[in-house]
Amino acid sequence: MQNIVPERLKTGDEIRVIAPSTSIKIIGEDCRQIAKERFEALGLKVSFGKNTTDDNFDMMASSDLHKRAEDVMEAFEDKKVKAIFTIIGGFSSNQVLPFLDYDIIRQNPKIICGYSDITALLNGIRSRTGLVTFYGPHYSSVGMKKGNEYTFEMLRQMLFEGNCDWKPSEEWSDDLWFIDQEKREFIKNGGWQVLQEGEAEGHLEGGNLQTLFLLSATPYQPVFAPETILVLEDCFVAAASDAKCFMNRLQSLAQREDFRNVRALLIGRFQKESDVSREKLDFIINHIPQLKNLPVIANMDFGHTTPISTLPLGGHCVIKKGQIKLSW
């Protein structure tokens, strides 16, 4: 399927915030206000989907699926809206996929950005329309008070300029910032971990590995077309996020017939509780034969630690001489 490329953002544009996975009720007022002010500082107007409310609706109710899908479709159909941001992740964005009108989305291409559980929404839309989507910060992520410079600057570069030189952050965090904006723990970044050297050029695909498995054998499963550069990250969920679980999921993905089209693997930084060390990653990569001779880089700034990079799924990626360039 041919790529559909949305327009870049510019001063005066409107962004729409939606809740296809978890409602805005989980986000504190300080986080909401900081995010709003930061987007407005870029000259953007912020609006919210009509079902993105403080009502703690039942995520299991079928009527709520229609409400969540309705907000997605209204955001795509509204000519004033130029980009869509999800409020946060969760566990259920795959549930809205059958209720979306992909012809309308295809006819109204625009930026849509989020991560984690939003992997399902981004890949579902991408697989059915060819739209370039963005694996990057939620609206709530922009509301982080401290340590957000890398996240925000890369978001600005990618969505306004359409390209960037992707570099490691100077420090990272894996703390409960959303509970206490003042009590933060920042860790010096040791840089990317080159598990297997090499160069590659192609288009990005991927997201959260656990969520990608929800799309297996469905009409929304992403396709690894020729020259795919795969970006994967995993989040900590008790009893399902250690190195063995990651290895099993990655091996299963590598056994897909179209994995032969993958030219490189980029792995997001693991959360501390996952306990996935460099040594364990080396073991995993060396014991998955489909990864032999592929460039593999880990400890990259995307996923469930911060800062969070903005990655264009379907966009162009060049890995050469230890540097990475992204564009769309």
N, C-alpha and C positions, 0 to 999 in steps of 0.2 A: 504494500500500500504506500502511495506517495505521501510524503510529509506535507502537512498543512502548517504554515508558520503564522502565528498571530502577530499583530502589530506590537512594536515596543511601546513602553510607557513614555509619556511626556507630561510636562507641567500642565496642570489643569484637568488631568484625567480623573475619572472616578473609579475607585476600587470597591468591590462588593465583598462583604464578609459573610460566610455561610457556615452552617453547622451540619454537615452530612454524617458526622460520626458521634460527637458529643456536644451538648448544648453549651451556650456561653455561660451558663450558671456556674460552671466550675472555675471560671476565670475571675480573679479578684479585680476590684475597681481600679486599683493602682496600675495593674498590668494593662487593663483596657485603655486607660488614659494615656499612659506612656506610649503605647503602640499608636494610638490615634495622633498624638502630637508628632511622633516621628514621621509618620506617613504624610501628615500635613506639611511638615518641614520640607518635604520633597515636592510640595506643590500639588499633592493629591487630595481629592475629596474622598471621604470614607462614608460608605452607607452599609446597611445591614439587611440581610434577608428577613422577611417578615416573620419567619418561624425561628429565627435566631434570637431566642428570648431567654429570660431568666426562669421561665417555667420549666420545671424538671420533668419533662415529658418521659413517658415510658418508652425506652428504646426498643422494647420487644413488640410494641403494638403496630399492627400493619398500617393503621392510619398515619402513624408517625413516619413510616417509610415514604408515603406519598407526600407528606409535608416536607421532608428533607429533600426529596427529588424535585419537588416544586420549586424550592429555593435555588437549586442548581440550575434548573431550566430558565427560571426568571432572570437569573444573572446572565446567562448566555443570550437570552432574547432581548434584554434591555440594551438599546443602542448606546446609551450614555456610559454603560459600564465597560471598562477596558481591561480590567484584570479581576480575578476572583481569588480570594484567600480563604482558606479554611481556618476556623477559630482554633481548633486543636484536633488531635487524633482520637483514638479510642479503640473500638473493636468491631465496628459494624458498617463501615462505609460500603463494603461489597454488597450489602443488602439493597442499596438504592439503584444498583446498576440496571436491573431489568425495567425500571420505571423511567429511564431517561430516553429522550428522543434524539438519537444520534444523527439523524438527518439535519435537525435544527442546529445541533452543536457544530456539525460540519459546515453549515452555511453561515455560522456566526463565530468564527474562530477568535479566541482571546486567551490571554494568559490565565492559567489556573495553577496555584502553588500551594503546597503543603507536604507533609511527610508522614512517616509511621503508618498508621492505618489508612491514611489517604493514598498510600501506594495502590490500593484497590481501585479507587476512583480515577487516579491519574492514568493507570495502565488500562483500565476498562475503557475510558474515553479514547486513549491513544490507539488501542487495538481495533476499535470500531470506527475510528474517523481518520487516523493518521495525524492528529493534532500533536504538535510539540507541547509537552506539559512540563511542569517544573517541580522537581524534588527539592524543596527548600523550606524555609521557615514558615510556620503558621503565623497568623495574625498575632496570637498570644506570644510567640517567640520574640517578636519585635518589641514586646512589652517588658523584656528583661532590663532591669535598671542598670546593672553593672556588667562589664565584660561582654558587651554586645556589639562592639565596634566592627569586628571582623564580619560577623553575620550581616549587619546592616549595610556595610560598604559593598560586600559581594552581591547582595540582593540588588542594590542600586545599580551596580555595574551591569549585571546580567539583564535586568529588566528594562533599563533605560538605554544602555549602550549595546547590549547584545553580545558582549565578549569580555573575557578577562584572562589574565595569567593566573592560574590556580596555584597558590602557594600554601605551605603549612602555616597554621596560626602560631603565635608566640607562646600562648598558654591555652589551657582548656579547663573545663569544669564538668563535674558529674555530681552536682549537689541539688538540694531541694529548693532552688531559687524561687520557685513559684509559691512556696509556703512562707519563706522569709527572704525578702529582697536584699536585706542588709547582711545576713549571715552567709557569706560566700567562701568557697575554697577554690582557689585557682592553682593549677599545676603547670609547671614549665613543660612545654611541648618538646619532646625529643625529635620531632620531625617524622616524616613518612618512613615506613618500614618497607624497604624493597625486598620482597621475598624471592622474586625471580626477576632478573633484569631483562630488558628488551624495549623495543620501540613499537608503537602501533598508532594507527589512525582509523577513525571510524565514527559511529554515532552511539551515543549513550542510551542504555536501556537499564531498567532495574528498579531498585527501591529497597523496601524492608523485606528480608528474605521470608520471614514467617508469614507476612501478609500475601506475598506473591503466591504462596501455596494455596491460598483460598481461591485463587483464580485457575488452578490446574484443571484441565479438561472442561473448561467453560468457554463460552464465546468471547470472554474478556481476557483470556490468557495472552500475555505479551509474546510477540514473535521475535525471535533472534534472527534478524535478516543478515545477509552478508556484511561483514565489517562491523559487527557489534562490539562495543566496549561495555562490559557489564559492571554496573555499580551496585554493590550489595552492602547492607548493614543489618545488624540483628539487635534487638532490644532485650533487656533482662525481664523475663517473666519466670517466677519461681518454678523450679523443677523442669524448665523447658528451654534453658538458654545457655547451657554450658558448651564447652568445646565439642563434645560428642554430638550434641544436638545440631550445632552449626555444621559439623562435618557431614552428618547424615542428610541434612537438607541440601547442602551444597552438592553432595554426590548425586542426589536424586535429580537436581537441576542439570548437572553435567551429563546425565544419562539421556537427556532429551536429544532427539535426532538433530534439531536445529542448533544445538550447542556447538556444533562444528564450525558455526559461523562466528563464534566469539574469538576476538583477537587479543583481549586483555581483560583482567579482572582487577577492579579497584574496590577495596574493602573499607567501610567506615569504622571509626574507632568504637571499640566495645566498651560498654559500661563496666565499672569496676567489679560489680557483683557477678558479672558473667565469668570472670576469672579466665579469660582467654589470653594467654601470654604469647610472646613472640615465638617461644619454643613450640607451643601447641599449634600455632598457625603454621609454622614450618612443617610440622608433622602432617597436618591436614593437607597442605598443598602438595607435599611429596607423595601422599598416598591416594591422590585422585588423578588417575592417569590422563583424563581429558584435559588437565591443566598443564601437562608437560609442555615445555617450551613457550608458554604464554607469559608475558609480563604480568606480574602480580604485585600490587602495592597495597599495604595495609596502614592502619592508624591514620586514616584520612579524616578531614573535618566534615563529616556528615553523619547523620544518624541521631542517636539518643543522648549523646554528650553535646556540649556546646564548646565552641561556636558551630554554626550550621551553615554549610555551603549551599549555594543555589545551583542546581544541576539541571540543564535542559535535556529532558528525556526526548530523544530524537535529534538533539543538537549535535554539533561536530566536536570531536575531541582529538587532540594530537598529543601523543606522549613521545617526547624526543629529547635525548641528552639530559635526562633527569628533570625536564620541565614539562608542564602540562598546560595546554591552551584550550579554552572552551569558547564556543561561539554557536550562534543559531540564526 
